[in-house]
Amino acid sequence: MIFPTVAVLVYVIGYATAVAGSQSLSSSRRTLYREYKNQLDASLEKLPSGNTLDDEELYDNYIKQSAGYCQVSYCLNDEGGLAELKDNQFIFPDQLVPYTPIDYKEKFVDSTGNTNIRYNLTKLFDNVEESGRIITHGGGEGYMLLDHKLRTINIVFRGTRQFSQWYTNLHFKPGRYRPVMNSSAYWDQISYSRKKVLQENMVRNMEHHNYFDCSLSYAHAGFTFVARGMALQVHNELFKWLQEFPDYRVLVTGHSMGGALAQMTSLDLHILGIDNFMVSFNAPSVFSHTLAAAYNSLVDQSSNSAALRVYHFYDLVPRILPYSMYRHVGVPIVTFKRELPHAYTDFRVSANSRLYGSSQELELADVNETSSFLAQGIKDYLKELWRRRPEVLDPFYHRHLVVFFAACNEC
């Protein structure tokens, strides 16, 4: 875990050193950089204000439950790990059992008095690369799970695990957001009884929120590439189960890079008019300010949708991408406690909208200005990060949030 972090620092410092000094900052850009640096300093020194999370049911049924799903996702493609089995059985290594809140053998009594299996594993998916093309973006693995007790269809993305996947994380250059659904090739491969309704929803939402008319509607290029690569198989699997269980709620979740992919997938579903509950854990920011505002608006306009961003205050990953380029989405729920287990009273709902996201817009700079002032100033900030590395670079904070996400690696 520490090696990828050091790789990120070396990459950014090298870039900053090469570009710094090539041109002087204008007065406005210096002001912009100082504001950005002050925000980052504040995020490292001050605890955000907010009320203690007081909804135990929300924590148990969605936050803790989703964290367990993310934890299990790290068992993908391992010997004895998750596999597509007949009758949609959900089985994972017995060694993981002491570490996870998920009991894959759990049964429940439904409203008719019948005893049923709670979970069904329906699909394992991964990033789709073009035939004959060298893989340039790693990541994108995940699975889909039915929870018949909570009546949810769960889409779960795994975080970064292999070194090759760090190219995706480091490819943070802004890329224009273009929904994969906005093509005839996508719809030609969709088999769903409500396909026409989805198409109408997409047209209406894109026109209303001006997704393509605004040059600032961009997203993290690496995550966008991966999300587009697996969108079709994820959507088709989801539509299949929505036809069978139309009253089930759609839940999208992921840890770290998986949380970034969960945000991208959640946005696509909202554009299609599919209400969903998104929960990310220690995820980086992925949307431009404009696109994040559009996402928050889509969530707010639906009474059946929600977005939660759960993170540890001392984890570096949620703050590593520049706030002037990308911002977080969802209701921020933060903890400062190091040791597991976490209870719902160990979390608070942050009230610091400037650092942790809200529906308010903050117009800072265009992409060119952002690159310029970051090249000049990021080196000093990274030196400060290095000075504080025992606190903010400790991978413990990234892996231990609600559950031990790397537990499957220890099996």
Contacts in CASP RR format, 6 or more apart in sequence:
PFRMAT RR
TARGET T0000
AUTHOR 0000-0000-0000
METHOD contacts of the structure
MODEL  1
MIFPTVAVLVYVIGYATAVAGSQSLSSSRRTLYREYKNQLDASLEKLPSG
NTLDDEELYDNYIKQSAGYCQVSYCLNDEGGLAELKDNQFIFPDQLVPYT
PIDYKEKFVDSTGNTNIRYNLTKLFDNVEESGRIITHGGGEGYMLLDHKL
RTINIVFRGTRQFSQWYTNLHFKPGRYRPVMNSSAYWDQISYSRKKVLQE
NMVRNMEHHNYFDCSLSYAHAGFTFVARGMALQVHNELFKWLQEFPDYRV
LVTGHSMGGALAQMTSLDLHILGIDNFMVSFNAPSVFSHTLAAAYNSLVD
QSSNSAALRVYHFYDLVPRILPYSMYRHVGVPIVTFKRELPHAYTDFRVS
ANSRLYGSSQELELADVNETSSFLAQGIKDYLKELWRRRPEVLDPFYHRH
LVVFFAACNEC
1 395 0 8 1.000
1 398 0 8 1.000
1 399 0 8 1.000
1 406 0 8 1.000
2 393 0 8 1.000
2 395 0 8 1.000
3 163 0 8 1.000
4 160 0 8 1.000
4 163 0 8 1.000
4 166 0 8 1.000
4 169 0 8 1.000
5 316 0 8 1.000
5 393 0 8 1.000
5 395 0 8 1.000
7 166 0 8 1.000
7 170 0 8 1.000
8 166 0 8 1.000
8 169 0 8 1.000
8 170 0 8 1.000
8 320 0 8 1.000
9 382 0 8 1.000
9 385 0 8 1.000
9 386 0 8 1.000
11 170 0 8 1.000
12 378 0 8 1.000
12 382 0 8 1.000
13 378 0 8 1.000
13 379 0 8 1.000
13 382 0 8 1.000
15 375 0 8 1.000
16 374 0 8 1.000
16 375 0 8 1.000
16 376 0 8 1.000
16 377 0 8 1.000
16 378 0 8 1.000
16 379 0 8 1.000
16 382 0 8 1.000
17 379 0 8 1.000
19 371 0 8 1.000
19 375 0 8 1.000
19 376 0 8 1.000
20 375 0 8 1.000
20 376 0 8 1.000
20 377 0 8 1.000
20 379 0 8 1.000
21 376 0 8 1.000
22 375 0 8 1.000
23 372 0 8 1.000
25 33 0 8 1.000
25 372 0 8 1.000
25 373 0 8 1.000
25 376 0 8 1.000
29 365 0 8 1.000
29 369 0 8 1.000
29 372 0 8 1.000
29 373 0 8 1.000
30 373 0 8 1.000
32 324 0 8 1.000
32 364 0 8 1.000
32 365 0 8 1.000
32 369 0 8 1.000
32 373 0 8 1.000
33 373 0 8 1.000
33 374 0 8 1.000
33 376 0 8 1.000
33 377 0 8 1.000
35 364 0 8 1.000
36 322 0 8 1.000
36 323 0 8 1.000
36 324 0 8 1.000
36 364 0 8 1.000
36 373 0 8 1.000
37 377 0 8 1.000
37 380 0 8 1.000
37 381 0 8 1.000
39 323 0 8 1.000
39 354 0 8 1.000
39 355 0 8 1.000
40 319 0 8 1.000
40 323 0 8 1.000
40 381 0 8 1.000
41 384 0 8 1.000
42 355 0 8 1.000
43 319 0 8 1.000
43 355 0 8 1.000
44 384 0 8 1.000
44 388 0 8 1.000
44 392 0 8 1.000
47 313 0 8 1.000
47 336 0 8 1.000
48 313 0 8 1.000
48 332 0 8 1.000
48 334 0 8 1.000
48 348 0 8 1.000
48 350 0 8 1.000
48 351 0 8 1.000
48 352 0 8 1.000
48 355 0 8 1.000
48 356 0 8 1.000
49 350 0 8 1.000
49 351 0 8 1.000
49 352 0 8 1.000
50 348 0 8 1.000
50 349 0 8 1.000
50 350 0 8 1.000
50 351 0 8 1.000
51 348 0 8 1.000
51 349 0 8 1.000
51 351 0 8 1.000
52 345 0 8 1.000
52 347 0 8 1.000
52 348 0 8 1.000
53 59 0 8 1.000
53 333 0 8 1.000
53 344 0 8 1.000
53 345 0 8 1.000
53 347 0 8 1.000
53 348 0 8 1.000
53 349 0 8 1.000
54 344 0 8 1.000
55 344 0 8 1.000
56 344 0 8 1.000
58 344 0 8 1.000
59 343 0 8 1.000
59 344 0 8 1.000
59 347 0 8 1.000
60 344 0 8 1.000
61 150 0 8 1.000
62 251 0 8 1.000
62 277 0 8 1.000
62 279 0 8 1.000
62 308 0 8 1.000
63 279 0 8 1.000
63 308 0 8 1.000
63 310 0 8 1.000
63 333 0 8 1.000
63 344 0 8 1.000
63 347 0 8 1.000
63 402 0 8 1.000
64 101 0 8 1.000
64 402 0 8 1.000
64 403 0 8 1.000
65 101 0 8 1.000
65 102 0 8 1.000
65 147 0 8 1.000
65 150 0 8 1.000
66 154 0 8 1.000
66 251 0 8 1.000
66 253 0 8 1.000
66 254 0 8 1.000
66 279 0 8 1.000
66 281 0 8 1.000
67 101 0 8 1.000
67 255 0 8 1.000
67 281 0 8 1.000
67 310 0 8 1.000
67 401 0 8 1.000
67 402 0 8 1.000
67 403 0 8 1.000
67 405 0 8 1.000
68 100 0 8 1.000
68 101 0 8 1.000
68 102 0 8 1.000
68 402 0 8 1.000
68 403 0 8 1.000
69 102 0 8 1.000
69 145 0 8 1.000
69 154 0 8 1.000
69 156 0 8 1.000
69 253 0 8 1.000
69 254 0 8 1.000
70 156 0 8 1.000
70 157 0 8 1.000
70 158 0 8 1.000
70 159 0 8 1.000
70 253 0 8 1.000
70 254 0 8 1.000
70 255 0 8 1.000
70 258 0 8 1.000
70 281 0 8 1.000
70 403 0 8 1.000
70 405 0 8 1.000
71 96 0 8 1.000
71 99 0 8 1.000
71 100 0 8 1.000
71 102 0 8 1.000
71 255 0 8 1.000
71 403 0 8 1.000
71 404 0 8 1.000
71 405 0 8 1.000
71 407 0 8 1.000
71 408 0 8 1.000
72 82 0 8 1.000
72 92 0 8 1.000
72 96 0 8 1.000
72 100 0 8 1.000
72 102 0 8 1.000
72 143 0 8 1.000
72 156 0 8 1.000
72 408 0 8 1.000
73 141 0 8 1.000
73 142 0 8 1.000
73 143 0 8 1.000
73 156 0 8 1.000
73 157 0 8 1.000
73 158 0 8 1.000
73 159 0 8 1.000
73 254 0 8 1.000
73 255 0 8 1.000
73 258 0 8 1.000
74 158 0 8 1.000
74 159 0 8 1.000
74 161 0 8 1.000
74 405 0 8 1.000
74 406 0 8 1.000
74 407 0 8 1.000
74 408 0 8 1.000
74 409 0 8 1.000
75 81 0 8 1.000
75 82 0 8 1.000
75 92 0 8 1.000
75 93 0 8 1.000
75 96 0 8 1.000
75 408 0 8 1.000
75 411 0 8 1.000
76 82 0 8 1.000
76 124 0 8 1.000
76 141 0 8 1.000
76 142 0 8 1.000
76 143 0 8 1.000
76 158 0 8 1.000
77 141 0 8 1.000
78 93 0 8 1.000
78 408 0 8 1.000
78 411 0 8 1.000
80 93 0 8 1.000
81 91 0 8 1.000
81 92 0 8 1.000
81 93 0 8 1.000
81 408 0 8 1.000
82 91 0 8 1.000
82 92 0 8 1.000
82 121 0 8 1.000
82 124 0 8 1.000
82 143 0 8 1.000
83 91 0 8 1.000
83 124 0 8 1.000
84 121 0 8 1.000
84 123 0 8 1.000
84 124 0 8 1.000
85 91 0 8 1.000
85 121 0 8 1.000
88 120 0 8 1.000
88 121 0 8 1.000
88 122 0 8 1.000
88 146 0 8 1.000
89 120 0 8 1.000
89 121 0 8 1.000
90 104 0 8 1.000
90 119 0 8 1.000
90 120 0 8 1.000
90 121 0 8 1.000
90 145 0 8 1.000
91 104 0 8 1.000
91 121 0 8 1.000
92 104 0 8 1.000
92 408 0 8 1.000
93 408 0 8 1.000
93 411 0 8 1.000
95 410 0 8 1.000
95 411 0 8 1.000
96 407 0 8 1.000
96 408 0 8 1.000
96 411 0 8 1.000
97 103 0 8 1.000
99 403 0 8 1.000
99 404 0 8 1.000
99 407 0 8 1.000
99 410 0 8 1.000
100 403 0 8 1.000
100 407 0 8 1.000
101 403 0 8 1.000
102 119 0 8 1.000
104 119 0 8 1.000
106 117 0 8 1.000
106 118 0 8 1.000
106 119 0 8 1.000
106 149 0 8 1.000
107 115 0 8 1.000
107 116 0 8 1.000
107 117 0 8 1.000
107 118 0 8 1.000
108 115 0 8 1.000
108 116 0 8 1.000
108 118 0 8 1.000
108 148 0 8 1.000
108 149 0 8 1.000
109 115 0 8 1.000
109 116 0 8 1.000
110 116 0 8 1.000
110 148 0 8 1.000
116 148 0 8 1.000
117 148 0 8 1.000
118 147 0 8 1.000
118 148 0 8 1.000
118 149 0 8 1.000
119 145 0 8 1.000
119 146 0 8 1.000
119 147 0 8 1.000
119 148 0 8 1.000
120 145 0 8 1.000
120 146 0 8 1.000
120 148 0 8 1.000
121 143 0 8 1.000
121 144 0 8 1.000
121 145 0 8 1.000
122 144 0 8 1.000
122 145 0 8 1.000
122 146 0 8 1.000
122 237 0 8 1.000
122 241 0 8 1.000
123 143 0 8 1.000
123 144 0 8 1.000
123 233 0 8 1.000
123 237 0 8 1.000
124 141 0 8 1.000
124 142 0 8 1.000
124 143 0 8 1.000
125 140 0 8 1.000
125 141 0 8 1.000
125 142 0 8 1.000
125 143 0 8 1.000
125 144 0 8 1.000
125 230 0 8 1.000
125 233 0 8 1.000
125 234 0 8 1.000
125 237 0 8 1.000
126 139 0 8 1.000
126 140 0 8 1.000
126 141 0 8 1.000
126 142 0 8 1.000
126 230 0 8 1.000
127 137 0 8 1.000
127 138 0 8 1.000
127 139 0 8 1.000
127 140 0 8 1.000
127 141 0 8 1.000
127 226 0 8 1.000
127 229 0 8 1.000
127 230 0 8 1.000
128 229 0 8 1.000
128 230 0 8 1.000
128 232 0 8 1.000
128 233 0 8 1.000
129 135 0 8 1.000
129 229 0 8 1.000
135 164 0 8 1.000
136 167 0 8 1.000
137 167 0 8 1.000
137 168 0 8 1.000
137 171 0 8 1.000
137 222 0 8 1.000
137 225 0 8 1.000
137 226 0 8 1.000
138 162 0 8 1.000
138 164 0 8 1.000
138 165 0 8 1.000
138 167 0 8 1.000
138 168 0 8 1.000
138 226 0 8 1.000
139 158 0 8 1.000
139 159 0 8 1.000
139 160 0 8 1.000
139 162 0 8 1.000
139 165 0 8 1.000
139 168 0 8 1.000
139 226 0 8 1.000
139 257 0 8 1.000
140 157 0 8 1.000
140 158 0 8 1.000
140 226 0 8 1.000
140 227 0 8 1.000
140 230 0 8 1.000
140 257 0 8 1.000
140 258 0 8 1.000
140 261 0 8 1.000
141 157 0 8 1.000
141 158 0 8 1.000
142 156 0 8 1.000
142 157 0 8 1.000
142 158 0 8 1.000
143 156 0 8 1.000
144 153 0 8 1.000
144 154 0 8 1.000
144 155 0 8 1.000
144 156 0 8 1.000
144 234 0 8 1.000
144 237 0 8 1.000
144 238 0 8 1.000
144 241 0 8 1.000
145 153 0 8 1.000
145 154 0 8 1.000
145 156 0 8 1.000
146 152 0 8 1.000
146 153 0 8 1.000
146 154 0 8 1.000
146 241 0 8 1.000
146 245 0 8 1.000
146 248 0 8 1.000
147 154 0 8 1.000
150 249 0 8 1.000
151 245 0 8 1.000
151 247 0 8 1.000
151 248 0 8 1.000
151 249 0 8 1.000
152 248 0 8 1.000
152 249 0 8 1.000
152 250 0 8 1.000
152 251 0 8 1.000
152 277 0 8 1.000
153 238 0 8 1.000
153 241 0 8 1.000
153 242 0 8 1.000
153 245 0 8 1.000
153 248 0 8 1.000
153 249 0 8 1.000
153 250 0 8 1.000
153 251 0 8 1.000
154 251 0 8 1.000
154 252 0 8 1.000
154 253 0 8 1.000
155 234 0 8 1.000
155 238 0 8 1.000
155 250 0 8 1.000
155 251 0 8 1.000
155 252 0 8 1.000
155 253 0 8 1.000
155 262 0 8 1.000
155 265 0 8 1.000
156 253 0 8 1.000
156 254 0 8 1.000
157 253 0 8 1.000
157 254 0 8 1.000
157 257 0 8 1.000
157 258 0 8 1.000
157 259 0 8 1.000
157 261 0 8 1.000
157 262 0 8 1.000
157 265 0 8 1.000
158 254 0 8 1.000
158 255 0 8 1.000
158 257 0 8 1.000
158 258 0 8 1.000
159 165 0 8 1.000
159 254 0 8 1.000
159 255 0 8 1.000
159 256 0 8 1.000
159 257 0 8 1.000
159 258 0 8 1.000
159 259 0 8 1.000
160 166 0 8 1.000
160 168 0 8 1.000
160 169 0 8 1.000
160 256 0 8 1.000
160 257 0 8 1.000
165 257 0 8 1.000
168 222 0 8 1.000
168 223 0 8 1.000
168 225 0 8 1.000
168 226 0 8 1.000
168 257 0 8 1.000
169 222 0 8 1.000
169 257 0 8 1.000
169 284 0 8 1.000
171 220 0 8 1.000
171 221 0 8 1.000
171 222 0 8 1.000
171 225 0 8 1.000
172 220 0 8 1.000
172 221 0 8 1.000
172 222 0 8 1.000
172 321 0 8 1.000
172 325 0 8 1.000
172 326 0 8 1.000
173 221 0 8 1.000
174 218 0 8 1.000
174 219 0 8 1.000
174 220 0 8 1.000
174 221 0 8 1.000
174 288 0 8 1.000
174 325 0 8 1.000
174 367 0 8 1.000
175 218 0 8 1.000
175 219 0 8 1.000
175 220 0 8 1.000
175 221 0 8 1.000
175 224 0 8 1.000
176 217 0 8 1.000
176 218 0 8 1.000
177 211 0 8 1.000
177 217 0 8 1.000
177 218 0 8 1.000
177 219 0 8 1.000
177 224 0 8 1.000
177 287 0 8 1.000
177 288 0 8 1.000
177 291 0 8 1.000
178 212 0 8 1.000
179 202 0 8 1.000
179 206 0 8 1.000
179 211 0 8 1.000
179 268 0 8 1.000
179 271 0 8 1.000
180 186 0 8 1.000
180 227 0 8 1.000
180 228 0 8 1.000
180 229 0 8 1.000
180 231 0 8 1.000
180 232 0 8 1.000
180 268 0 8 1.000
181 187 0 8 1.000
181 198 0 8 1.000
181 202 0 8 1.000
181 231 0 8 1.000
181 235 0 8 1.000
181 268 0 8 1.000
181 271 0 8 1.000
181 272 0 8 1.000
182 202 0 8 1.000
182 206 0 8 1.000
186 231 0 8 1.000
186 232 0 8 1.000
187 195 0 8 1.000
187 199 0 8 1.000
189 232 0 8 1.000
189 236 0 8 1.000
190 198 0 8 1.000
190 232 0 8 1.000
190 235 0 8 1.000
190 236 0 8 1.000
190 239 0 8 1.000
191 236 0 8 1.000
191 239 0 8 1.000
192 198 0 8 1.000
192 236 0 8 1.000
192 239 0 8 1.000
192 242 0 8 1.000
192 243 0 8 1.000
193 243 0 8 1.000
194 239 0 8 1.000
198 272 0 8 1.000
198 273 0 8 1.000
198 274 0 8 1.000
201 271 0 8 1.000
201 272 0 8 1.000
201 273 0 8 1.000
202 271 0 8 1.000
202 272 0 8 1.000
202 273 0 8 1.000
205 211 0 8 1.000
205 270 0 8 1.000
205 271 0 8 1.000
205 273 0 8 1.000
205 298 0 8 1.000
206 212 0 8 1.000
206 271 0 8 1.000
209 294 0 8 1.000
209 297 0 8 1.000
209 298 0 8 1.000
210 217 0 8 1.000
211 217 0 8 1.000
211 271 0 8 1.000
211 291 0 8 1.000
211 294 0 8 1.000
214 290 0 8 1.000
216 288 0 8 1.000
216 289 0 8 1.000
216 290 0 8 1.000
216 291 0 8 1.000
216 366 0 8 1.000
217 288 0 8 1.000
217 290 0 8 1.000
217 291 0 8 1.000
217 294 0 8 1.000
218 288 0 8 1.000
218 291 0 8 1.000
218 367 0 8 1.000
219 264 0 8 1.000
219 286 0 8 1.000
219 287 0 8 1.000
219 288 0 8 1.000
219 291 0 8 1.000
220 260 0 8 1.000
220 284 0 8 1.000
220 285 0 8 1.000
220 286 0 8 1.000
220 287 0 8 1.000
220 321 0 8 1.000
220 326 0 8 1.000
223 257 0 8 1.000
223 260 0 8 1.000
223 261 0 8 1.000
223 264 0 8 1.000
223 286 0 8 1.000
224 264 0 8 1.000
224 286 0 8 1.000
226 261 0 8 1.000
227 261 0 8 1.000
227 264 0 8 1.000
227 265 0 8 1.000
227 268 0 8 1.000
231 265 0 8 1.000
231 268 0 8 1.000
234 265 0 8 1.000
235 268 0 8 1.000
238 250 0 8 1.000
238 269 0 8 1.000
238 274 0 8 1.000
241 248 0 8 1.000
242 248 0 8 1.000
242 250 0 8 1.000
242 274 0 8 1.000
249 275 0 8 1.000
249 276 0 8 1.000
249 277 0 8 1.000
249 304 0 8 1.000
250 269 0 8 1.000
250 274 0 8 1.000
250 275 0 8 1.000
250 276 0 8 1.000
250 277 0 8 1.000
251 276 0 8 1.000
251 277 0 8 1.000
251 278 0 8 1.000
251 279 0 8 1.000
252 262 0 8 1.000
252 265 0 8 1.000
252 266 0 8 1.000
252 269 0 8 1.000
252 276 0 8 1.000
252 277 0 8 1.000
252 278 0 8 1.000
252 279 0 8 1.000
253 259 0 8 1.000
253 262 0 8 1.000
253 278 0 8 1.000
253 279 0 8 1.000
253 280 0 8 1.000
253 281 0 8 1.000
254 261 0 8 1.000
254 262 0 8 1.000
254 279 0 8 1.000
254 280 0 8 1.000
254 281 0 8 1.000
254 283 0 8 1.000
255 280 0 8 1.000
255 281 0 8 1.000
255 282 0 8 1.000
255 283 0 8 1.000
255 401 0 8 1.000
255 405 0 8 1.000
256 281 0 8 1.000
256 282 0 8 1.000
256 283 0 8 1.000
256 284 0 8 1.000
256 317 0 8 1.000
256 398 0 8 1.000
256 405 0 8 1.000
257 283 0 8 1.000
257 284 0 8 1.000
258 280 0 8 1.000
258 283 0 8 1.000
259 280 0 8 1.000
259 281 0 8 1.000
259 283 0 8 1.000
260 280 0 8 1.000
260 283 0 8 1.000
260 284 0 8 1.000
260 286 0 8 1.000
262 278 0 8 1.000
262 279 0 8 1.000
262 280 0 8 1.000
262 283 0 8 1.000
263 278 0 8 1.000
263 280 0 8 1.000
263 283 0 8 1.000
263 286 0 8 1.000
263 287 0 8 1.000
263 295 0 8 1.000
263 329 0 8 1.000
264 286 0 8 1.000
266 276 0 8 1.000
266 278 0 8 1.000
266 295 0 8 1.000
266 307 0 8 1.000
267 287 0 8 1.000
267 291 0 8 1.000
267 295 0 8 1.000
267 298 0 8 1.000
269 276 0 8 1.000
270 276 0 8 1.000
270 295 0 8 1.000
270 298 0 8 1.000
270 299 0 8 1.000
270 302 0 8 1.000
270 305 0 8 1.000
271 298 0 8 1.000
275 302 0 8 1.000
275 304 0 8 1.000
275 305 0 8 1.000
276 305 0 8 1.000
277 305 0 8 1.000
277 306 0 8 1.000
277 307 0 8 1.000
277 308 0 8 1.000
278 299 0 8 1.000
278 306 0 8 1.000
278 307 0 8 1.000
278 308 0 8 1.000
278 330 0 8 1.000
279 307 0 8 1.000
279 308 0 8 1.000
279 310 0 8 1.000
280 308 0 8 1.000
280 309 0 8 1.000
280 310 0 8 1.000
281 310 0 8 1.000
281 311 0 8 1.000
281 401 0 8 1.000
281 402 0 8 1.000
281 405 0 8 1.000
282 310 0 8 1.000
282 311 0 8 1.000
282 312 0 8 1.000
282 315 0 8 1.000
282 317 0 8 1.000
282 318 0 8 1.000
282 397 0 8 1.000
282 398 0 8 1.000
282 401 0 8 1.000
283 309 0 8 1.000
283 311 0 8 1.000
283 317 0 8 1.000
283 318 0 8 1.000
283 328 0 8 1.000
284 317 0 8 1.000
284 318 0 8 1.000
284 320 0 8 1.000
284 321 0 8 1.000
284 326 0 8 1.000
285 292 0 8 1.000
285 318 0 8 1.000
285 321 0 8 1.000
285 323 0 8 1.000
285 326 0 8 1.000
285 327 0 8 1.000
285 328 0 8 1.000
286 326 0 8 1.000
287 295 0 8 1.000
287 326 0 8 1.000
287 327 0 8 1.000
287 329 0 8 1.000
288 325 0 8 1.000
288 326 0 8 1.000
288 327 0 8 1.000
289 327 0 8 1.000
289 361 0 8 1.000
289 362 0 8 1.000
289 363 0 8 1.000
289 364 0 8 1.000
290 361 0 8 1.000
292 326 0 8 1.000
292 327 0 8 1.000
292 328 0 8 1.000
292 329 0 8 1.000
292 357 0 8 1.000
293 359 0 8 1.000
293 361 0 8 1.000
295 307 0 8 1.000
295 329 0 8 1.000
296 307 0 8 1.000
296 329 0 8 1.000
296 330 0 8 1.000
296 358 0 8 1.000
296 359 0 8 1.000
297 359 0 8 1.000
298 305 0 8 1.000
299 305 0 8 1.000
299 306 0 8 1.000
299 307 0 8 1.000
299 329 0 8 1.000
299 330 0 8 1.000
300 359 0 8 1.000
306 331 0 8 1.000
307 329 0 8 1.000
307 330 0 8 1.000
307 331 0 8 1.000
308 330 0 8 1.000
308 331 0 8 1.000
308 333 0 8 1.000
309 318 0 8 1.000
309 328 0 8 1.000
309 329 0 8 1.000
309 330 0 8 1.000
309 331 0 8 1.000
309 332 0 8 1.000
309 333 0 8 1.000
309 356 0 8 1.000
309 357 0 8 1.000
310 333 0 8 1.000
310 334 0 8 1.000
310 347 0 8 1.000
310 401 0 8 1.000
310 402 0 8 1.000
311 318 0 8 1.000
311 332 0 8 1.000
311 333 0 8 1.000
311 334 0 8 1.000
311 335 0 8 1.000
311 401 0 8 1.000
312 334 0 8 1.000
312 335 0 8 1.000
312 336 0 8 1.000
312 397 0 8 1.000
312 398 0 8 1.000
312 400 0 8 1.000
312 401 0 8 1.000
313 334 0 8 1.000
313 335 0 8 1.000
313 336 0 8 1.000
314 336 0 8 1.000
314 391 0 8 1.000
314 392 0 8 1.000
314 394 0 8 1.000
314 397 0 8 1.000
315 392 0 8 1.000
315 397 0 8 1.000
315 398 0 8 1.000
315 401 0 8 1.000
316 385 0 8 1.000
316 392 0 8 1.000
316 393 0 8 1.000
316 397 0 8 1.000
316 398 0 8 1.000
317 398 0 8 1.000
318 328 0 8 1.000
322 370 0 8 1.000
322 374 0 8 1.000
322 378 0 8 1.000
323 355 0 8 1.000
323 364 0 8 1.000
324 364 0 8 1.000
324 365 0 8 1.000
324 370 0 8 1.000
324 373 0 8 1.000
324 374 0 8 1.000
325 367 0 8 1.000
325 370 0 8 1.000
327 357 0 8 1.000
327 362 0 8 1.000
328 356 0 8 1.000
328 357 0 8 1.000
329 357 0 8 1.000
330 357 0 8 1.000
331 349 0 8 1.000
332 349 0 8 1.000
332 350 0 8 1.000
332 352 0 8 1.000
332 356 0 8 1.000
332 357 0 8 1.000
333 347 0 8 1.000
333 348 0 8 1.000
333 349 0 8 1.000
333 350 0 8 1.000
334 347 0 8 1.000
334 348 0 8 1.000
334 350 0 8 1.000
334 356 0 8 1.000
335 342 0 8 1.000
335 346 0 8 1.000
335 347 0 8 1.000
335 348 0 8 1.000
335 401 0 8 1.000
337 346 0 8 1.000
338 396 0 8 1.000
338 397 0 8 1.000
338 400 0 8 1.000
339 400 0 8 1.000
340 400 0 8 1.000
340 403 0 8 1.000
340 404 0 8 1.000
342 401 0 8 1.000
342 402 0 8 1.000
350 356 0 8 1.000
353 360 0 8 1.000
354 362 0 8 1.000
364 370 0 8 1.000
365 373 0 8 1.000
385 392 0 8 1.000
385 393 0 8 1.000
386 393 0 8 1.000
398 405 0 8 1.000
399 405 0 8 1.000
399 406 0 8 1.000
404 410 0 8 1.000
END
